[in-house]
Amino acid sequence: MFLSIVSALVRNLVTAPAAVLRSRVAKDAEVLALRHENAVLRRQIARVRYEPADRIWLAALSRLVPHDRWRQVFAVTPTTLLRWHRQLVARKWTFAQNRRPGRPSTAPTVKQLILRLARENSGWGHRRIQGELAGLGYPIAPSTVWEILHTAGIDPAPQRSGPTWRQFLTAQAHGIIAADFLHLDTVWLNRLYALVFIEHGTRRLHLAGVTAHPTAQWTTQQARNLAMTLGRRMDSLRFLLRDRDAKYTRSFDVVFEADDVEILLSPPRAPRANVICERAVGTLRREILDRILIYNEAHAHAVLTAYISHYNQHRPHQGRQQLPPDANEPPTPATVTDLQAHRIRRQPILDGLINEYHHAA
């Protein structure tokens, strides 16, 4: 943009001396021709659009033409010419070289630290964060901290003092067991329902039962069976997380409340509140149910039981540093195995739909 303005001005300044050196008669004739051409163009064009270089050039020439002649010479009003000249003067006297720099902006590292403190401490307001930064050697105004938090979309401390579902589930993982139903269709297009439970702390998956008619009485009986299967492990559980399905009745909750387990209801249409159980259900679908045809309840129960045994005893889990749920020993650093000295044996599960690999004895 700036280069185009400069080039246009230079081009006009080069042609100006040639116009001055010509004879008076030639110049008058050229002026009359240009005026006539200008009048013809005005009749054809409703509005002329001037580039910035055109405005600067006309504003500069206006100082050489008497004011009473402006209306006849220029295609714009005298007010427009004066405004263009004021803009030309304003561009010249900007005093940019003497302007002092304004208030320095906050360093990106400080902004990241402010957002980190806000995320890790939900009860801290902008003044508390400003005090913590002062102790760390980062002097900053409280209003600046508030503006950074507001720009990032972080609410004030009283509105975000409570833990989110993710924070709560992470802090209480070892005391939570979650329940969920998943449906599957048989080869005869009959729908079956399976009730599964998963322990958050160990990721251990339990199959309560499979039925075509999940009544309230059936669901309650499966809860009793699970409580008996868990035995003393029920003492370490504090919360049962479930959705608001009508199949979970008051008698279902009483089974767990008898062991001092508090019932937590996830918000409506919020699968992320029960994300660990929802992810386990998705794993069941992707790794087994979408790859096999189910004939009846007995077949579905046998398939799910075989897979859940593999899930708990062999399948690695990222949340447990690649250990299966039933592994109790702490993870050890990985060692390089010499495949020439050790043979790997494959153990097929469910006729080869899933495979387990072990060192050959």
Secondary structure, DSSP 8 states (H G I E B T S, - for coil): -HHHHHHHHHHHHHHHHHHHHS-HHHHHHHHHHHHHHHHHHHHH-S-----HHHHHHHHHHGGGS-GGGHHHH-SS-HHHHHHHHHHHHHHH---GGG---------HHHHHHHHHHHHH-TT--HHHHHHHHHHTT----HHHHHHHHHHTT---GGGS-S--HHHHHHHTGGGEEEEEEEEEE-TTS-EEEEEEEEETTT--EEEEEEESS--HHHHHHHHHHHHHHHGGGGGG--EEEE---TTS-HHHHHHHHTTT-EEEE--TT-GGGGHHHHHHHHHHHHHTGGGS---SHHHHHHHHHHHHHHHHHT--BGGGTTB-TT--S---------TTTS-EEEEEETTTTEEEEEE--
